[in-house]
């Protein structure tokens, strides 16, 4: 039998492997200078969305690919505006800064390979009242002389940046320039803060309004006041952060706070919209007139043993109950309370009221629309036998199983939604309930039974939009025109 020399055989195979490796490396290290060979990019324009002046954006990135069939060498990659650029760029691990002249040299991209580019922006003040374009180009100069570029684009909005604001005397905020709050805004006991019409306040995620004194918002139908989170960018292409709940902390009225009035105010995408702590129900805690509390991760409006009045107000889409009243004295007139929260099936109901821990001296609901996804969107919980549990509903539409005629003391001229009729009830009450793109419009649709169904004697004169109600007014916050 012929003997096989294993060592020689292994050495022979190793030599072939090394030869092929060297040949492969030699082929990979061949860089084309043909003008026909070019880079490709995952995007030709990197949009950074709108940001506030002097506030850093989130980091965005894009890919640079070489599908040309040959290696390509970038003799230089540079920011076109050089040291005047507001953008911060990292190319394949190399930061373009003032020391390097905002450029990097001799970046090699082998055939079939790629590099990643990261971009941030901190724009300076621009002195304008509207968002201004901040643009630059990242230029890729190949050895062939070909120049390719990716446009960097964002809008910068001048804003007033405030941190841990404390109001200890009567004060007014009235600004056309956006206000951004970090840390929070506190109204001390004995002080009144008034927010003027058209003011828009943006809150960072840990910030909200804590009221020990009094808060008044003086919006108008033409110039609403807006309270919202400070994220101006998108979570996904179709979903702005402003459409997602839990972006800021909302408003908390503490026990010492009374005579709060919110008019034509849009509060959305907070954790809790409004929380009212227990207080003397012989004093007015909160009055809401033509307000919107929408898309909040906790409660829309929670009142604990408080005197609260809300009219022409929309309270919609919350993880917990849209409106929850634990005792107190509450009046709702021409309100839309609708539960279509899309982010969790284990959501609360539209309206919940209780006397379990505090006496419900009176809950009076008139000309209001209470609806949502669930078969039953209203919950009432009576406490002990001797604890007051008083409530009335008149000229309302409620998504709850019909009560018996023996309870006509509590329910008069009430329409109970027929849950099997999907042609006009529930989401069909409204112009738009789009749970895929998270777009909502709670104005009444023409087929809603709320149209012309309110009591002309008790309805409000104007609706949430400031439109005059006609002789056949509509149930809910909005009058259909």
Order of alpha helices (4+ residues) and beta strands (2+ residues): alpha-beta-beta-beta-beta-beta-beta-beta-beta-beta-beta-beta-beta-beta-beta-beta-beta-beta-beta-beta-beta-beta-beta-beta-beta-beta-beta-beta-beta-beta-beta-beta-beta-beta-beta-beta-beta-beta-beta-beta-beta
